[in-house]
């Protein structure tokens, strides 16, 4: 038996701020952003002997700024707009999945020079490349108390075009999620689902 109810949130909910150590393979960096709450799904599951289990799924619109330094190759700064889906389990544990789309700008390591047709050599400042970017990530975390959580996420960044090819870059993150009071408040849609039947 599945029962679904939907209504608008009457109380405002604050947005989250995320900040993480972000590494591309072994190359260090950071990643931070904002998560704006859009939807909350409350799930109640009835199991044998009338036991209840409660789950909460949160959906966010997110904006993230990331950076990593690949020594002798390039520095990469990127902006991602995404859709964060987080499932909160009892006792604090949660899982998450996060697709996104964005823009990447790389800056080549070391000095770059340009030689024109006449043989004149000139220094190219801020040499690098612009890329469109797709990203997909997943991970897990733990909510210590309302408004404070830690998480781990593994992502795959896809940048293109790269010499007429697709450039793949895996990353890992270890970070925190902070929900300050009255910060970019929203009224997310709330959906309540009941699965099973209470005996």
C-alpha positions, 0 to 999 in steps of 0.5 A: 500500500502506498499513500502520497500527500503533497503540500507546500512548506509553511515554515521557511528552511535555510539553505546549506553552505558546503566546504570541502577538501577536493582532490583530483587523483593526488592533486589538492584543491577545494570545493564549496557552494550553496544548496537551496532546498526545493523538495522534501520527501518524508517516507514512513515504512511499516514493517513486520510487527508494526515497526515504523521506519522513517526516511527523509529525502531532500532535493536541492538546487546547488551552485559550487565553485571548485579548484585543484592544482595539477603541478606542471600541468594546469590549475583548474577553476570550475563552476557547477550548477547541480541537483543534489539528492540526499537521503537521510537515514535514521541515526544520522547516516545519509547517502547522496547523488549529485549530477551537474553542468558547468564551466571550467577554465584552466591555466597552464603551469609555467610560462607560455610563449607564442611565436608568430610568423615573423619569429617574434616571441611573446609571453602569453599571460593567463594562458589556458583553455575554456571547457564545458563541463558535466559532472556526476557524483555520489557519496555518503555522510553523517549528520551530527546534529541539526545543521551540521554534517560531514560527507565524503563524495566521489565525482567524475568531471567531464570536460569538452572539447579537449583536442576534439576529445572528451577529458575525464577527471575523477575527484574525491571530496571530504567536507562539511555541510552547515545550515546557518539560521535564516540564510537564503530561506525557501519554502520547499514542497513537502511530499509525505509517502506511506509504504506498507500498512500498520497492523 
